[in-house]
Each structure stands twice: as C-alpha cells, then as structure tokens.
Amino acid sequence: MTSSAPGLAILRLVLRMAIVMSVLIALVVVEISSRSGVSWRLITFTYQANIIAAAYYLWTLVSPRADPRVGLRGAVVLYVVIAGVVWNLLLTGRSMGYTPANVLLHVVVPVLALSDWLLVGRGQGRVRWWHPLAWLVYPSLYVVLAVVVLNEAGRRAPYFFLDPESVGVATVVLNVCVLGGCVVAVGYALLAVNRLATSARFDAV
C-alpha cells in the first residue's frame, strides 16, 4: 500500500497530535477531578509510559530527526500497549473503571500508538534483533522502583501483583517473570510487524 506525501503527513500529524492531546487531557481531567491529583499517580507504570509517549510523539512533530530512531519509537509503543493490556485484563475492577481518563490512557493511546506503528513510517530505520531485549530495561527498573524502593520508603507497590504483602514474595517473583516474558514477546511481535509489514505501511520515502 502506498500513499502520497501529503496523505502521509496528514495521517502522521493526526495520529501523533491525538496521542499528545489524549495524554494531556487525561492528566488535566485527573488533576481537576480527583482529590489526590496527578502527582501520586506518577509512581504508576501507566502514567510514566503515557507521559513518555506524549513527550516522544511531540518530539517527532518538532524534529525530523526523531522518526528514524525506530528503536526508541518501538519502546514507546511497547510500553503503552503493555500498560493498556495489563490494566484492561487485571486492574479495571481495582480502579475506578472506565473513567474518561482511564479510557484515554489505557485504550485510546495504546490503539493510536499501535496504529502509528503499523501505518506510519519513514523507511529510515529497522528494529534490530536486540531491541526488544533492550526495551526490557525500563520495565525492569520500574519493578525495582515498585517492589524495593517504594517498600523501603514506606509505600506499597501500586499494583497488587507486585505487592509482597498482598500476594506473597514467591508470587511476586513469578509475576515479574511472567510479565518480563510478555514484554519480550510483545516486543518481538512489534519487531516482526516492522519487518514483515513494511510493504503495507505508509512510507515517507
């Protein structure tokens, strides 16, 4: 599938502006509609991943050097997709459910980011075999923050499946291994899409 340069530019702009605006709207809604605001939620993987995504896609809109960094782009897509899948499968009943902010962060942004990954590309970069392994670094650091740092600071992990007091140490270890495997699997799925679906993407070159 091919597309004219103007068509690509419009699609790229719409998708990426939609991602940035979705994150900003969600943050504003949470800040003005909840007693605790956004600040305490910044310890969650979802909020961190979405803020990273908004920053990255805003960067791509102001700098042409951002798009060829396909490894960074893949990491951003991976993190918001994982955040969305985990929340929809495990956490809707333990949060406020499908509020406007939760829908934006856990449904809209992942779908938009994945659509951008599938449809918009400049043909200037390719995911390397080791990128999905490198993408595991940030989730691993987050687990350390959630399980070790927050406990040492007297705060419980923001997710029950990472909280030793809720599910036990052995279960936390098992959950971390399962989640790590899922992150790597999804990462390699994104790699496969990048390599196999090139002819079906809108390329800027």
C-alpha positions as CSV (number, residue, x, y, z in Angstrom):
1,M,0.0,0.0,0.0
2,T,1.3,3.4,-0.9
3,S,0.3,6.9,-0.1
4,S,1.2,10.4,-1.3
5,A,3.4,12.5,0.8
6,P,0.6,14.9,1.7
7,G,-1.6,12.0,2.8
8,L,1.2,10.6,5.0
9,A,1.8,14.0,6.5
10,I,-1.8,14.4,7.5
11,L,-2.1,10.8,8.9
12,R,1.1,11.2,10.9
13,L,0.0,14.6,12.2
14,V,-3.5,13.4,13.2
15,L,-2.3,10.3,15.0
16,R,0.5,11.9,16.9
17,M,-1.4,15.0,17.9
18,A,-4.2,12.7,19.0
19,I,-1.8,10.9,21.3
20,V,-0.3,14.0,22.8
21,M,-3.7,15.6,23.3
22,S,-5.2,12.4,24.8
23,V,-2.4,12.2,27.4
24,L,-2.7,16.0,28.2
25,I,-6.5,15.8,28.5
26,A,-6.3,12.7,30.8
27,L,-3.8,14.5,33.1
28,V,-5.9,17.6,33.3
29,V,-9.1,15.7,34.0
30,V,-7.4,13.7,36.8
31,E,-5.8,16.8,38.3
32,I,-9.1,18.7,38.5
33,S,-11.5,15.9,39.3
34,S,-9.6,13.9,42.0
35,R,-8.6,14.8,45.5
36,S,-5.1,13.5,45.1
37,G,-4.5,14.8,41.6
38,V,-1.8,13.5,39.2
39,S,1.2,13.7,41.4
40,W,0.7,10.5,43.4
41,R,-0.2,8.6,40.2
42,L,3.2,9.3,38.7
43,I,4.5,6.2,40.5
44,T,2.4,4.0,38.2
45,F,3.7,2.5,35.1
46,T,0.7,3.7,33.1
47,Y,1.3,7.4,33.8
48,Q,5.0,7.2,33.3
49,A,4.6,5.3,30.0
50,N,2.0,7.7,28.7
51,I,4.0,10.8,29.7
52,I,7.0,9.3,27.9
53,A,4.8,8.6,24.8
54,A,3.4,12.2,24.8
55,A,6.9,13.6,25.0
56,Y,8.2,11.3,22.3
57,Y,5.4,12.0,19.8
58,L,5.6,15.7,20.5
59,W,9.3,15.5,19.7
60,T,8.6,13.8,16.4
61,L,6.3,16.7,15.4
62,V,9.0,19.3,16.0
63,S,12.1,17.4,15.0
64,P,12.6,15.4,11.8
65,R,15.5,13.5,13.5
66,A,13.1,11.7,15.8
67,D,11.4,9.4,13.3
68,P,14.4,7.4,12.2
69,R,15.0,6.4,15.9
70,V,12.8,3.3,15.4
71,G,14.2,1.6,18.4
72,L,13.0,4.4,20.7
73,R,9.7,4.5,18.9
74,G,9.2,0.8,19.3
75,A,9.9,1.1,23.0
76,V,7.3,3.8,23.4
77,V,4.7,1.7,21.6
78,L,5.5,-1.4,23.7
79,Y,5.2,0.4,27.0
80,V,1.8,2.0,26.4
81,V,0.4,-1.3,24.8
82,I,1.6,-3.3,27.8
83,A,0.2,-0.8,30.2
84,G,-3.2,-0.9,28.4
85,V,-3.4,-4.7,28.2
86,V,-2.4,-5.2,31.8
87,W,-4.9,-2.6,33.1
88,N,-7.8,-4.0,30.9
89,L,-7.1,-7.6,31.9
90,L,-6.2,-7.2,35.6
91,L,-7.0,-3.8,37.0
92,T,-10.3,-2.4,35.9
93,G,-12.0,-3.9,39.0
94,R,-9.3,-2.5,41.3
95,S,-9.5,1.1,39.9
96,M,-12.3,3.5,39.1
97,G,-13.1,1.6,36.0
98,Y,-13.6,3.1,32.6
99,T,-13.5,6.7,33.5
100,P,-12.7,9.2,30.7
101,A,-9.0,9.5,31.9
102,N,-8.6,5.7,32.1
103,V,-10.1,5.2,28.7
104,L,-7.7,7.7,27.2
105,L,-4.6,6.3,28.9
106,H,-5.4,2.6,28.7
107,V,-7.4,2.3,25.5
108,V,-7.1,5.3,23.2
109,V,-3.4,6.0,23.5
110,P,-2.3,2.3,23.0
111,V,-4.6,2.0,20.0
112,L,-3.3,5.2,18.5
113,A,0.3,4.3,19.1
114,L,-0.1,0.9,17.7
115,S,-1.9,2.3,14.6
116,D,1.0,4.8,14.2
117,W,3.5,1.9,14.3
118,L,1.5,-0.1,11.7
119,L,0.7,2.7,9.3
120,V,3.3,5.5,9.6
121,G,6.9,5.0,8.9
122,R,9.7,6.8,7.1
123,G,11.5,3.7,6.0
124,Q,14.7,5.1,7.5
125,G,15.1,2.6,10.3
126,R,14.6,-1.0,11.2
127,V,14.1,-2.7,14.5
128,R,17.2,-4.8,15.4
129,W,17.0,-8.3,16.9
130,W,18.3,-7.0,20.2
131,H,16.0,-4.0,20.5
132,P,13.2,-6.0,22.3
133,L,15.7,-7.1,24.9
134,A,16.9,-3.5,25.4
135,W,13.2,-2.5,25.8
136,L,13.1,-4.7,28.8
137,V,15.4,-2.3,30.7
138,Y,12.8,0.3,31.7
139,P,10.2,-2.2,32.9
140,S,12.9,-3.9,34.9
141,L,13.9,-0.6,36.6
142,Y,10.2,0.1,37.2
143,V,9.9,-3.3,39.1
144,V,12.8,-2.3,41.3
145,L,11.1,1.0,42.0
146,A,7.7,-0.6,42.7
147,V,8.9,-3.6,44.8
148,V,12.1,-2.3,46.5
149,V,12.2,1.5,46.6
150,L,8.6,2.1,47.5
151,N,8.6,-0.6,50.2
152,E,11.8,0.9,51.7
153,A,10.1,4.3,51.6
154,G,7.1,3.0,53.4
155,R,4.8,3.0,50.4
156,R,3.2,-0.1,48.9
157,A,3.6,-1.1,45.3
158,P,1.0,0.5,43.1
159,Y,-0.1,-2.9,41.6
160,F,-1.4,-5.8,43.7
161,F,0.6,-8.3,41.7
162,L,3.8,-6.6,42.6
163,D,2.9,-6.2,46.3
164,P,4.5,-8.9,48.5
165,E,2.0,-8.1,51.3
166,S,-0.9,-8.8,49.0
167,V,0.2,-11.9,47.1
168,G,3.4,-13.0,48.8
169,V,7.1,-12.8,47.7
170,A,7.0,-16.0,45.7
171,T,4.0,-14.9,43.7
172,V,5.6,-11.5,43.1
173,V,8.7,-13.3,41.7
174,L,6.5,-15.4,39.4
175,N,4.5,-12.4,38.3
176,V,7.7,-10.5,37.5
177,C,9.0,-13.4,35.4
178,V,5.6,-13.8,33.5
179,L,5.4,-10.0,32.9
180,G,9.0,-9.9,31.7
181,G,8.3,-12.8,29.3
182,C,5.2,-11.0,28.0
183,V,7.2,-7.7,27.4
184,V,9.8,-9.6,25.4
185,A,7.1,-11.5,23.4
186,V,5.2,-8.3,22.5
187,G,8.5,-6.6,21.7
188,Y,9.4,-9.3,19.2
189,A,5.9,-9.1,17.8
190,L,6.4,-5.4,17.1
191,L,9.8,-6.3,15.5
192,A,8.1,-8.9,13.3
193,V,5.5,-6.3,12.2
194,N,8.2,-3.8,11.5
195,R,10.0,-6.3,9.2
196,L,7.1,-8.1,7.6
197,A,4.6,-5.3,7.1
198,T,6.9,-2.7,5.5
199,S,5.2,-3.0,2.2
200,A,1.8,-2.3,3.8
201,R,2.9,0.8,5.6
202,F,2.8,4.4,4.5
203,D,6.4,5.4,3.9
204,A,7.7,8.9,3.6
205,V,10.4,8.0,1.3
